Amino acid sequence: MRIIDVHGHISAPLALYAYQAQLIASKGFHGKGRPACSAEEVLTASDAHRELLGKLGIDTQFISPRPFAMMHSQKPDKIVHWYTEHVNDMIHQQVSAYPDTFVGVAGLPQSAGVSPANVVAELERCVTELGFVGCVINPDPGEGDYATPPLGDEWWYPLYQKMVDLDVPALIHSAACSNPRESYSNHFITEESIAILSLVESRVFTDFPGLRLIVAHGGGSIPYQIGRWRAQRLQKKGEPFEESLRRLYFDTVLYSPDALELLLKVVGPDRCLFATEAPGIGSGYDPQVGRNLDDLKPVIEAVDWLTNGQRDAIFHDNAQAVFPRWTR
């Protein structure tokens, strides 16, 4: 059985970010251009990344653009499109070179205040031409302005329809944050929590019964505040909150064994997909346990109440079910 990590991000050459800086500074005045790096440099940028995955016992990782660098709040919209297209092309280069190690997940050129219909062409290109198996949705392309309708709103329906048509899921993952009240890392948790509460109170899964959404970082704060949301539903005499929650999927990017075990208990192992986001914020050595925080495979293996079948589901089988275009 292969160990599948559904949440990773590209390790790209520095030339990509120099290109991005030029786009932002010039506002696209000089045209689209391209990052000043060779195909060999794009592949070399993944060397340490692939080495780390091997050390963590991860066979295959799904990779998407680095969220905090997606520049969704930048204007004009065209520079967001240009940057996103180049990042997706780099992902495709790495996937093509190392198909056993990497699987492509599309970044979307979302722009603050612009309809999600504006991103469906790039999603279709990534799926039908580049062979990507899913996409990443940023629920707050305004990056901290809180002006975008929540994910339960019909504003998002053009994107949901295209996802269903293409039979691809999305990872809900916030991006940068320009609001000085919180860091981008904290913003991830804020937006994932808002996304869940909006979705489970909406008609989205009634209107799109085939839609598959994975919430990053263990579901933000929601599984760990389950009592509050259960209480609210009980007062409303609605569907039990935990049943609504199980319409979503969750990744295991939690660097606390206690939090990870609680997630598995609250939503069920059948709704959890193994993920580490390595290399990333968890790629730091923890002297208390003698390994990196993102070395999560042994953490799941140590949950003594999981059956072998449930561990297989978390490590591999759930990913196959949620990402049907991934066939390995």
Secondary structure, DSSP 8 states (H G I E B T S, - for coil): ---EEEEEE----HHHHHHHHHHHHHTTTT-S---S--HHHHHHTTHHHHHHHHHTT-SEEEEE--GGG--TT-SSHHHHHHHHHHHHHHHHHHHHH-TTTEEEEE-----TTS-GGGGHHHHHHHHHTT---EEEE-S-TTSS---S--TTSGGGHHHHHHHHHHT--EEE-------TTS-HHHHHHHHHHHHHHHHHTSSHHHH-TT--EEESTTTTTGGGGHHHHHHHHHHHT-S-HHHHHTTSEEE---S-HHHHHHHHHHH-GGGEE-----SSTT-SEETTTTEETT--HHHHHT-TT--HHHHHIIIIIHHHHH-TT---
